[in-house]
Amino acid sequence: IVVEGEIKAMVTWSRLDQSDIQVIGVSGKSAFPKVAEQLQGKNVLVIPDPQGEKEAYDLARQIRGRILEVPAKIDDFLIQTKMTNNSFYTLIRQARHV
């Protein structure tokens, strides 16, 4: 899972209970292209910030990943909705290829 920001990565990771899933927090939407090469061939889900969607979609297309849009920044969304691990996994399965 790729998100924008280290804190978002920590909050997102805290909702997972499987050790084989990694969450990467890039240092801003301009950093998406810098991680593309390392993510090639991996099963990647990109969760964009509301204002960083174009860059996130570009990354997902480049690496043939999936995108998951949520109505707010992912850390705020998970905290505000009090989303459980199971609910988060259900949401992840709704991500779509771009």
C-alpha positions, 0 to 999 in steps of 0.5 A: 500500500502506498500513501502520501506521508509517513503518519498516514502510513503508520495509521494505515498500517495499524489497521492491518493484521497481516505481516505480509502487507507493507505500507509505504509513506512517500514524502509528498505527491511529487515523490510518487515517480521516485518509487515506481521502479521499486514497485514494478511487478508487485501487488500495489494499492495506491491510496491518494490524498484528495488533492493528489489524485493525478499523481497517484493515478499516474503511479498506479497506471505506471506500475499496473497497480490499483487505486482506492479513493476515500473521501478524506485523507486516509489517516483521518478517514480511518480514525473518524470512521473507527474502521476495524481491520475487517472493514478495512480489508473489505474496503481494500478489496474494492480498489480498482485497476486503472 
